[in-house]
Amino acid sequence: MFAKKITRLPPLALAGIIATAAAVSGGMPAHAADGGKMSMEKCYGVAKAGKNDCASGAHSCAGQAVKDFDPASFVAVPKGLCAKLAGGSLTPKAL
């Protein structure tokens, strides 16, 4: 039988592959270009019970929503995402 020769990838070639992949993918997340601060917005009506960031008059604040998708409770999401979420609203709804 023939023995298959196993070859190792030279470190320089591996570094080239990684650099190429980084260049093709953009290299860094979009929010890293603005100093690491991503623009966030309040999205009402999408938080699960106890997972909200805060609320609009319904209770004192974070983690106190007692029902899923409370229209007065919000979570902070990246700007533009709320409009894409089912039930998401940029303004609180009346209870």
Secondary structure, DSSP 4 states (H G I P E B T S, - for coil): -PPPPP-PPPHHHHHHHHHHHHHHHTSS-GGGGGTT---EEEEET-PPTT--SEESSSSSSTT---STT-TTEEEEEETTSGGGSTT-BSSPPP-
